[in-house]
Amino acid sequence: MNIRVLWLGAVWGGLLPALAGAQPSWQASAPVEPRLALFSAIKTANYPTTETLFQGDFHYEISHRFSPPIDEGYKANFGFDGPANIRTSLSYGLSDRLMATLGRSNVLDNLDLQLQYHWLQFSHERLPAVWALNVGMAWNTEMPAIVERNAAAGDNFQYYGQLIFNALLDETLGIGLVPSYLYNSAIFSVETQYTFTLGTYVQYYFDDTWGAWLEYSPTLAGYQGILLPGEAGRSHNSLAWGLSIDTGGHTFYLFATNNTRLSPAQYLVGAPDDAALGNWRMGFGIARFL
């Protein structure tokens, strides 16, 4: 009897600690920190924010940059008469942190494909911050008549990468830094060129609907010349400022800018004109979460 008692005691003495330390399969895992959302849209008028879509969600954008200068006044409808450079894009959430975007601009029929990843985030009561990565490829599918080159030629492809930093001060002032590297920035150049641009923007939210924003994009290194054959001079640092309106799942941008280029691979080269008073054009964009 004593031997049986000792044996049972040994068995239960070994099992009880193991059972006490075991974790049932139904027990919940550690909670995942929710994704920080600092800006109301996945992009400003010209640059990406760190926002990404949730898995399975879609986002559509259409943007215009009008050619007539604003200072032509009434005869050009204060810049809103055509023609205009136009870009459309469709984004899709591959996961809650990874998003794909396919866009097209009517300048050289430029197609671009981008992937953006919500990388790091830092929660803070007054100044939360997020880092994201964006990589993209552009294909210029329409060649000017004076260029003897097949549309599928390797020189028509461009590649770029962007490191995106966003912070939000006191839930009202959004801050963005987007250092951007563009490879083959001059597709008609004899030698392969690159451009390194520091995108910067701030956006102030008056309330849940209205906001005002400012962007400045200096080229820090590399090519800042012409974009199309027949152009003269050089490209210039880009400026843009205007209003944003968030309502019913839409974001509207209405602004003035010296840069009429839209696709990332063309915008990052710079503006076709400097920021003199006579070179400002109107821009307009609509973004819609689907």
Buried (B, 14 or more C-beta within 10 A) or exposed (E): EEEEEEEEEEEEEEEEEEEEEEEEEEEEEEEEEEBBBBBBBBBBBBBBBBBBBEEEBEBBBEBBBBBBBBEEEEEBBBBBBEEBBBBBBBBBBBEBBBBBBEBBBBBBEBBBEBBBBBEEBEEEEEEBBBBBBBBBBBBBEEBEEEBEBEEEEEBBBBBBEBBBBBBBBEEEEBBBBBBBBBBBBBBBEEEEBBBBBBBBBBBBBEEEEEBBBBBBBBBEEBBBBBBEEEEEEBBBBBBBBBEBEBEEEEBBBEBBBBBBBBBBBBBBBBBBBBBEEEBBBBBBBBBBBE
